Amino acid sequence: MHDFALVFRHAWELAKKGAATYGGSARQYFRESLRLAYDGLKRNVTARDLVKIMINRRLSVSQICEEVNARFQRQTAKNIARRIWNMFRSPYVEIEKDKCPETGKFLYHLKKAQKNFFVSGAITRALKSVRPEKKKAVKPRPAMSKEEINACRLANAFHNALRTGVYVEPNLI
C-alpha cells in the first residue's frame, strides 16, 4: 500500500516551492501539488495487474487503457495492445477476441491465466518448447594437404614482408 504521509509531506514541499517561486501562500498551490505528488507515486503496470483488470470481463483496448492509466503510470494503447498480443502467444493464458456488433471494436475476454504466465521469460520459454529450433549440422573442414599448408605459409610470409618490409622464411613441411 501507499504511505500517504509521505505523499502529503512531498505535496507540502512542492506547494512551498511554488509559493516561494511564484508568490502567494502554499495553501493555494497544495491542491495541484498533491496531484503531482500522488502521480509521482504511481508504479508501472505488470502482467499480474493487467490480468486483474481484464479477468472475466469483455473490454476493448481503449477501456483497458483508461483503467490502467487511472491506477498506474500512463501507458500507450500500443503498449497495452502489445501485452495483449503476448497473452495470445502464451499457452498459459486463455483469451478470446470478439468483434462488437454495435461499435465494431474488438473486445478481449480473458478467461484464465495460469501461474506460469507471471514468471519472467515464460512466454519465450513456452514458445521455444512448442517449436524447437533445428540445429544446423556442423560440417568438419576437409583436411588440408601438405602443399596447401605450405602455400598458406608462403602467402602469410609474403604479406608480412609487404607490411613490415622484412621477409621471414616460413617453416615449410
C-alpha positions in Angstrom: 0.0 0.0 0.0 0.9 3.6 -0.3 2.4 5.6 2.6 0.1 8.7 2.3 2.0 10.6 5.0 4.9 10.7 2.6 2.7 11.8 -0.2 1.3 14.7 1.8 4.8 15.7 3.0 6.0 15.8 -0.5 2.9 17.7 -1.6 3.5 20.4 1.0 7.2 20.7 -0.1 6.0 21.2 -3.7 3.4 23.7 -2.5 6.0 25.7 -0.5 8.4 25.7 -3.5 5.6 27.0 -5.7 4.7 29.7 -3.2 8.4 30.8 -2.9 8.8 30.9 -6.7 5.5 32.4 -7.9 4.3 34.2 -4.7 1.2 33.7 -2.7 0.6 31.1 0.1 1.5 27.4 0.0 -2.2 26.6 0.6 -3.1 28.0 -2.9 -0.6 25.5 -4.5 -1.5 22.5 -2.3 -4.2 21.0 -4.5 -2.1 20.8 -7.6 1.0 19.7 -5.7 -1.0 16.9 -4.1 -2.0 15.6 -7.6 1.7 15.8 -8.7 2.9 14.0 -5.6 0.4 11.2 -6.0 1.0 10.8 -9.7 4.7 10.5 -9.0 3.9 7.7 -6.6 2.2 5.5 -9.2 4.2 2.5 -10.4 4.3 0.8 -13.7 1.7 -1.8 -14.6 2.7 -5.5 -14.5 1.3 -8.6 -16.2 -0.4 -9.6 -13.0 -2.1 -6.1 -12.7 -3.3 -6.3 -16.3 -4.8 -9.8 -15.7 -6.6 -8.5 -12.6 -8.1 -5.7 -14.7 -9.1 -8.0 -17.6 -10.2 -11.3 -16.0 -13.7 -12.4 -16.8 -14.6 -9.1 -18.5 -15.1 -8.1 -22.1 -13.0 -4.9 -22.7 -11.6 -3.0 -25.7 -8.0 -1.8 -25.7 -9.2 1.8 -25.0 -11.2 0.7 -22.0 -8.2 -1.3 -20.7 -6.0 1.8 -21.2 -8.4 4.0 -19.3 -8.4 1.7 -16.3 -4.6 1.2 -16.4 -3.9 4.9 -16.7 -6.2 5.6 -13.7 -4.4 3.2 -11.4 -0.8 3.1 -12.7 1.7 5.2 -14.7 0.5 6.3 -18.1 0.7 3.6 -20.8 0.1 4.0 -24.5 -2.5 2.0 -26.3 0.3 0.4 -28.4 2.0 -0.9 -25.3 -1.3 -2.4 -24.0 -2.0 -4.0 -27.4 1.5 -5.5 -27.4 0.9 -7.0 -23.9 -2.5 -8.5 -25.1 -0.7 -9.9 -28.1 1.8 -11.6 -25.8 -1.2 -13.1 -23.9 -2.4 -14.6 -27.2 1.0 -16.1 -27.8 1.3 -17.7 -24.4 0.0 -21.2 -23.8 -0.7 -20.3 -20.2 -3.5 -17.8 -20.9 -7.0 -18.4 -22.2 -8.1 -15.3 -24.0 -10.7 -14.6 -26.7 -11.1 -11.8 -29.3 -14.6 -10.9 -30.4 -15.8 -8.0 -32.5 -18.6 -5.9 -31.0 -21.5 -5.7 -33.5 -22.6 -2.3 -32.2 -19.3 -0.4 -32.1 -17.1 -2.5 -34.4 -14.3 -2.6 -31.8 -12.5 -5.7 -30.8 -13.3 -6.9 -27.3 -10.9 -9.1 -25.4 -12.2 -11.7 -22.9 -9.6 -13.1 -20.5 -10.9 -16.4 -19.1 -7.9 -17.8 -17.3 -4.2 -17.1 -16.6 -2.0 -19.8 -15.1 0.8 -19.0 -12.6 3.4 -19.8 -15.2 2.4 -16.7 -17.2 3.7 -14.4 -14.5 7.2 -15.9 -14.4 9.6 -13.6 -16.3 10.6 -15.1 -19.6 7.7 -17.6 -19.5 6.5 -16.6 -23.0 9.9 -17.1 -24.5 10.4 -20.4 -22.9 6.9 -21.6 -23.9 7.5 -20.6 -27.5 10.8 -22.4 -27.6 9.3 -25.5 -26.1 6.4 -25.6 -28.5 8.6 -25.1 -31.6 12.2 -26.2 -31.0 14.7 -24.9 -33.5 16.5 -27.3 -35.7 20.2 -27.3 -35.0 22.4 -26.9 -38.1 24.8 -29.8 -38.8 28.3 -28.6 -38.5 30.4 -29.9 -41.4 34.0 -30.5 -40.5 36.6 -28.8 -42.6 38.3 -31.0 -45.1 41.9 -31.8 -44.1 44.5 -29.7 -46.0 47.3 -31.3 -47.9 50.9 -30.5 -47.3 51.1 -28.4 -50.5 48.1 -26.3 -49.4 49.6 -25.8 -45.9 52.9 -24.7 -47.5 51.1 -22.3 -49.9 49.3 -20.7 -47.0 52.5 -20.2 -45.0 54.3 -18.7 -48.0 51.4 -16.3 -48.6 51.4 -15.2 -45.0 55.2 -14.7 -45.1 54.8 -12.6 -48.3 52.0 -10.4 -46.8 54.1 -9.9 -43.6 57.0 -8.9 -45.8 54.9 -6.3 -47.7 53.6 -4.9 -44.4 56.8 -4.8 -42.4 59.4 -4.7 -45.1 61.2 -7.7 -43.6 60.9 -11.2 -45.2 61.0 -14.1 -42.7 61.4 -17.5 -44.2 58.4 -19.7 -43.3 58.8 -23.2 -41.8 57.6 -25.4 -44.7 56.6 -29.1 -44.3 
